[in-house]
Amino acid sequence: MSKKPPSFEEALARLETIADDIEQGRIGLEESIERYEEGMKLIQRCRAVLTEAEQRIVRLQADQTVDGTQPAPDAR
């Protein structure tokens, strides 16, 4: 059975824990390397979630324009 990927919030919290453990020297070199690898996978997960969210927002804005309504002004 496949394990469900962590939510963005879960991945971010785990990344914070990993970074803290490594920075505080609570774990040895080998475990630090393993946690670093885990952290890199979590970063990929977070980026994927953010990319998907951005694409959804772009689609929603495009749908509003097609429907004749104006998208929200750019907050730049």
Helices and strands as residue ranges (DSSP letters): H 8-23, H 29-66
